Amino acid sequence: MKLEEFVTKFAAEFDETPVTEFSPETNYKQLAEWSSLTALSIISMVDEEMEKRITGADIRNCSTIKELFELSTSNKASDV
């Protein structure tokens, strides 16, 4: 998966935030709609779409969508 596709899939997990708010440099934790439920949705999306496992700690340790993408494509994320 490429970064642009990841950003699109990431944005799809948000119901009210306009797609224009999302870019690789978006600090997702500063979005008004961000919540623990959204974090769980992102974890599930990464698991389903990328067949990688990330944790809540991974979400907390990353700031931008790009950082989360890079973690999800690295060897640090567990294969499912």
N, C-alpha and C positions, 0 to 999 in steps of 0.2 A: 504494500500500500504506500502511496506517495503522500507527502505532507498535505497537499491541497485536498486530497480525498479524506484524510483524517480530520482536517478542519471542518469539512462539510458534514461528516458523520458526527463529529463532536457537537456542532451547532444543532443538528437534528434532535439532540437530547434535550434541548431547551424549547419550551412551548411559547414563551412570551417575548424572549429576547430576539430582536431582528437579526437576520443572518449577516447583515452589514457590520454588526458589532464583533464578528469573529474574524481573526487573522492568526497567523502563526505566533505573533507577538502578544496576543490577548492574554492578560492576566485573568484567568477564568474565575479565580476566587473573589475578584472585585466586581463581578457581574451581580446585579441586584437579584437575579433569579437563582444564584448559586446556593445550594443547600446540601446537606448530607445525602438526601435522596437523589439529587443530581449526581453526586459523586458515585453513588452505587450504580446509577445508570451508565456512567462513563466506564466504570470497572466492567460492567456487563458487556458494553459495546466493544471494548478492547478484547475481552475474552471471546466473544462471538465472531467479530470481524477479523481479528488479527491472530486468533488462537494463542494469545499470550495472557498470562496472569499478572495483574498489578494489584497492589494493596492500597488500603486507605492511607498508609504511611507514604506510599509512592505519590499519591495524589497530594498529600500535604507537603511533601518535599519538593515538588515541582511548582513553578509559578506560572509558566506560560504553556499554551497548547503545544508549542514546538518542543519544549522541554519534556512534556509528557509523551509526545510522539517519539522523541529520541530514546526515552527510557523504554517505551513499548517495543521499539525495534532493536534494542540492544540485547546482549546476552544476560543482562541483569533481570529482565522480565522472564518469568518461567514459561516454558512451552506447556500448552495444555495437553 
